[in-house]
Amino acid sequence: MLNLNGITVRLGGRTILDGATAAIPPRARAGLIGRNGAGKSTLVRVIAGMLEPDDGSADMPKDARLGYIAQEAPAGSTSPFDTVLAADVERAALMEESETCVDPDRIGELHERLNAIDAHTAPARAAKILAGLGFDEEMQHRTLDSYSGGWRMRVALAALLFSQPDVLLLDEPSNHLDLEAVIWLEDFLKSYRGTIIVVSHERDFLNNVVDHIVHLERGKLTLYPGGYDAFERQRAERIAQLEAARANQEAQRAKLQDYVARNSARASTAKQAQSRAKALAKMQPIAAMADDPSLSFGFPDPTELRPPLITLDMAVVGYDEKPILKRLNLRLDPDDRIALLGRNGNGKTTLARLLAAQLSPMEGEMTASGKMKVGYFTQYQVEELDHDDTPLDHMTRQMPDQKPAAVRAQLGRFGFNADKATTKVGKLSGGERARLALALITRDAPHLLILDEPTNHLDVDSREALIQALNAYSGAVLLVSHDRHMLEMTADRLVLVDDGTAKEFDGSIDDYIAFILSSPSAAKGSSGGDAGAKVSKKDQRKANAAARERFKELSKKVKAIESRMDKLSKERSAIDRALFDPDSAEPALAKLTASDLMKRRAELEPKIEAAEAEWLEANEALEADKSEAA
């Protein structure tokens, strides 16, 4: 059990956490969510013991071990494999002592303890975790200094998972991972035996991993059972109930105020008026649910161009005369929505840079429309923003020939009002900086948007707003992302970058996940060893096709049930709204009596319970199919 007891934290004169309280059940997998700036990282630091709260505490069993990734990535001449092994401090100390110990009794104790902690299987477990996170055997034994910061953060994650703490604290663990590694991490966490607290903004990750949601809003915590979709349903019902209660309270308040105003001066009713005035003073207002007006993305529509925008014909691209991708044959049209799939390091960014004209083909041909404008977003643009300048300063420099009103209008499309536009970048959140970078690259209405991991600093609501904006945008989109929900909602073409080239992937995102889980390389990465007896390529292809088809059918069934559950829940919420606030009820329900509404609601409950039971059964079958494929 992890108990968060009335945690209050004030930073810079502002209250970040205000009596935050929640009881996380033992071995729960809880997703900590909230808007950017809500205080999630502050709460994580309190739980990790890195920040002393002004009031309250984070309590766990006395002997429980807590694991948390440090902000700095590991570095040096040691290898990822040795770094992960060293994360088990007890094993490392026992192994070192056993090499020099000469006392027979102590040697016996050492080997007994090493057996107890399963120390001799540690190398295989370390290799398995590293393989799952994208390190092949050769990569596991290179020096840490030969890797980028993102890959070294993967090593830090691998070391944390290997150490198997009783309470595993993960803050945005997928930010440095590709889609394939995220899928592996999901499967790993599902079978984790300790308590997990994970900060994430990815819907699919939360739906697939967690069994509780801890929602941080206005400094308070609310615990919801289930994954993210279940949280959204429950919260929508809660909001509807709160809004109905608030409306009723406001009506009651208005009546009390009117009575006090009319009767305070009359002797015969002065006491009653005074009594109502006291009741009015004691009435605690029910806060309205606040919407964030700055949660905004608006991509300006480009001028029309005739297709195609870009054509690649047997193109070759790379760096320093070393080819990375060959035999590239690709066509992009003005209305295309393309997602690039494949592991990090396979060349997705190289292909994106070629299409953005930052690289030229070494061989073959690349033909692009002469009038085409490209907006290319990368995380480097977010990191390179001048922290001492304001969004207005940045945009003014990029739009020197435009009037101030046009500059502010472009900032306004991305939620930067008068105050935010003149706030120094150093004081903006990560999500706000990402929005600024997107505003800058789209200032001249590009015909093609190339977005390389645009969601890393965005919360769930911001991601939904970005998805809506991309779907409303009339230009072409090329997307690199490990956020499956975003890929599913925006992409209608999938291109797999693998084996030194890029080819169309015939199928959906679910098909691609099934392809990953059923491939021999995935099986090897999951087991840390041989995938099993050798089979012919023909038989393997048949098995893979069957696994993909089975996975696809099960996924369709789960989604159909979820759609039915959503429809039933909305119907129940509409009935609740009609009961609590008849004035806002749907016309068909407004005609019914309270008795009829309650009867209809009672009829809905068993249908919802049956759908939930059916969903659990179908989801278990889907998970079993995943396990068999892996």
Secondary structure, 3 states (H helix, E strand, C coil): CEEEEEEEEEECCEEEEEEEEEEECCCCEEEEECCCCCCHHHHHHHHCCCCCCCEEEEECCCCCCEEECCCCCCCCCCCHHHHHHHCCHHHHHHHHHHHHCCCHHHHHHHHHHHHHCCHHHHHHHHHHHHHHCCCCHHHHCCCHHHCCHHHHHHHHHHHHHHHCCCEEEEECCCCCCCHHHHHHHHHHHHCCCCEEEEECCCHHHHHHHCCEEEEEECCEEEEEECCHHHHHHHHHHHHHHHHHHHHHHHHHHHHHHHHHHHHCCCCCCHHHHHHHHHHHHHCCCCCCCCCCCCCCCCCCCCCCCCCCCEEEEEEEEEECCEEEEEEEEEEECCCCEEEEECCCCCCHHHHHHHHCCCCCCCEEEEEECCCCCEEEECHHHHHCCCCCCCHHHHHHHHCCCCCHHHHHHHHHCCCCCHHHHCCCHHHCCHHHHHHHHHHHHCCCCCCEEEEECCCCCCCHHHHHHHHHHHHHCCCEEEEECCCHHHHHHHCCEEEEEECCEEEECCCCHHHHHHHHHHCHHHHHHHHCCCCCCCCCHHHHHHHHHHHHHHHHHHHHHHHHHHHHHHHHHHHHHHHHHHHHCHHHCCHHHHCCCHHHHHHHHHHHHHHHHHHHHHHHHHHHHHHHHHHHHC
